[in-house]
């Protein structure tokens, strides 16, 4: 199964203040995560964008941030994740990280399904 690259525009219209509009990836990201920083991350990082779009397309994303998670994390790992993702809000870092962990890795899936092998005399051109 391949991940979609955009949210289906034929999805049900969103009603807002008596008006009907077609959903967009950017609009859905803002409504789902209510964070301009997270929406900006979606625009900058195709890995996070693919993960969130895939999960949205699968109906996994509810658009509600109501699940409270309390855990202890290594501060160095959290700082590295913040730096890697360019985020400052812990909730955004955790949402982005969980989205990437929950979405399938297309390359890994392709590699595992591939029956191709390299020849015995294959050498890397390094």
C-alpha positions as CSV (number, residue, x, y, z in Angstrom):
1,X,0.0,0.0,0.0
2,X,1.4,3.4,-1.0
3,X,0.9,6.5,1.1
4,X,-1.2,9.2,-0.5
5,X,0.5,12.5,-1.3
6,X,-2.5,14.7,-0.6
7,X,-5.8,14.5,1.2
8,X,-8.7,13.5,-1.0
9,X,-10.4,16.7,-2.2
10,X,-13.6,14.8,-2.7
11,X,-13.9,14.4,1.1
12,X,-16.9,15.8,2.8
13,X,-17.0,19.6,2.9
14,X,-16.1,21.4,6.1
15,X,-18.9,23.7,7.4
16,X,-17.6,26.9,9.1
17,X,-19.8,29.8,10.0
18,X,-22.5,28.8,7.6
19,X,-20.1,28.5,4.7
20,X,-19.0,25.3,3.0
21,X,-15.4,24.8,1.8
22,X,-13.4,21.9,0.5
23,X,-10.7,20.7,2.8
24,X,-7.1,21.4,2.0
25,X,-3.9,19.8,3.4
26,X,-2.9,23.0,5.1
27,X,-6.3,23.7,6.5
28,X,-6.6,20.1,7.8
29,X,-3.2,20.4,9.5
30,X,-4.2,23.6,11.2
31,X,-7.5,22.2,12.4
32,X,-5.9,19.0,13.5
33,X,-3.0,20.3,15.5
34,X,-4.1,23.9,16.1
35,X,-0.5,25.0,15.8
36,X,1.1,27.3,13.3
37,X,4.5,25.8,14.1
38,X,3.3,22.3,13.3
39,X,1.7,23.5,10.1
40,X,5.0,25.1,9.2
41,X,6.7,21.8,9.9
42,X,4.3,20.0,7.5
43,X,5.4,22.5,4.8
44,X,9.1,22.1,5.5
45,X,9.4,18.3,6.2
46,X,8.1,15.9,3.6
47,X,8.5,13.0,6.0
48,X,6.2,14.4,8.6
49,X,3.8,15.7,5.9
50,X,3.5,12.2,4.3
51,X,3.0,10.6,7.7
52,X,0.3,13.0,8.8
53,X,-1.5,12.9,5.4
54,X,-1.3,9.1,5.3
55,X,-2.8,8.9,8.8
56,X,-5.5,11.5,7.9
57,X,-6.4,9.6,4.8
58,X,-6.7,6.3,6.8
59,X,-9.0,8.0,9.2
60,X,-6.6,7.6,12.1
61,X,-6.3,11.3,12.9
62,X,-9.3,12.5,14.9
63,X,-8.5,16.2,14.9
64,X,-8.9,16.4,18.7
65,X,-6.0,16.9,21.0
66,X,-7.7,15.4,24.1
67,X,-5.4,12.5,25.0
68,X,-3.2,13.5,28.0
69,X,0.1,11.7,28.1
70,X,2.4,11.9,31.1
71,X,5.8,10.4,30.8
72,X,9.4,11.0,31.6
73,X,11.8,11.4,28.6
74,X,15.5,11.9,28.3
75,X,15.9,15.7,28.0
76,X,18.7,15.2,25.5
77,X,16.5,13.2,23.2
78,X,13.7,15.8,23.5
79,X,16.1,18.6,22.7
80,X,17.5,16.7,19.7
81,X,13.9,16.1,18.5
82,X,13.0,19.7,19.0
83,X,16.1,20.8,17.0
84,X,15.5,18.2,14.2
85,X,11.9,19.2,13.8
86,X,12.4,22.9,14.4
87,X,9.7,23.0,17.1
88,X,9.6,24.4,20.6
89,X,6.3,23.0,21.9
90,X,6.6,19.5,23.5
91,X,3.1,18.5,22.3
92,X,4.0,19.4,18.7
93,X,7.3,17.4,19.0
94,X,5.4,14.4,20.4
95,X,2.6,14.6,17.8
96,X,5.1,14.8,14.9
97,X,7.2,12.0,16.3
98,X,4.2,9.7,16.9
99,X,2.9,10.4,13.4
100,X,6.2,9.4,11.8
101,X,6.3,6.3,14.0
102,X,2.7,5.3,13.2
103,X,2.9,5.8,9.4
104,X,4.4,3.0,7.3
105,X,7.9,3.5,5.9
106,X,7.4,3.2,2.2
107,X,11.1,2.4,1.5
108,X,11.3,-0.2,4.2
109,X,8.1,-1.8,2.8
110,X,9.4,-1.8,-0.7
111,X,12.7,-3.2,0.4
112,X,11.1,-6.0,2.4
113,X,8.8,-6.9,-0.6
114,X,11.6,-6.8,-3.2
115,X,12.8,-10.2,-4.3
116,X,15.7,-8.7,-6.2
117,X,19.3,-9.5,-5.3
118,X,22.7,-8.1,-6.3
119,X,25.3,-10.2,-8.1
120,X,28.2,-11.7,-6.2
121,X,30.7,-9.3,-8.0
122,X,28.7,-6.2,-7.1
123,X,30.9,-3.4,-5.7
124,X,29.8,0.0,-4.4
125,X,31.1,3.0,-6.4
126,X,32.6,4.8,-3.4
